[in-house]
Amino acid sequence: MKKIAIFIVSVIIIIAVFTNIYYNYKAKKSDIDSNNMIYKSAYEKEISGNDLATIINKALDTNEKNYIEKDDEGLYIENKENSIKIELKFKQSDYVFPMEKIYSNRVSEFIRLYGQAKFKCTKIEYHNKTKLVKYLYFQEI
């Protein structure tokens, strides 16, 4: 009788452990999906400069919350886990601007100059380890 009780308790514990692992996996996947949603929603779509400024602010905020380090030029260093980089290409320039340069020159100035301009995200990359967005490339159209 004792062996049967031990077996039943063991099965219940195993089921509880696997259920817990599954729900943790689903919660983590949901967090990843919600974090990626704003970035994925802009991919291959025409968005305004105002919307792009919002995306840049979110990426900067995410990097700050995740304590992503900066190099000596003030650019975030990719950490292969949860860093985000955004680059912008304007029509009138051959130079590709990192989001940090837009931020350091004031987002409000970017909105004043490019708020009604149209941009398109033509490239999106994900971290291999976490599947979080790591890189976005926007072009003015």
Secondary structure, 3 states (H helix, E strand, C coil): CHHHHHHHHHHHHHHHHHHHHHHHHHHHHHHHHHHHHHHHCCECCEEEHHHHHHHHHHHHHHHHHCCCCECCCCCECCCCCCCCEEEEECCCCCCEEEHHHHHHCCHHHHHHHHCCCEEEEEEEEECCCCCCEEEEEEEEC
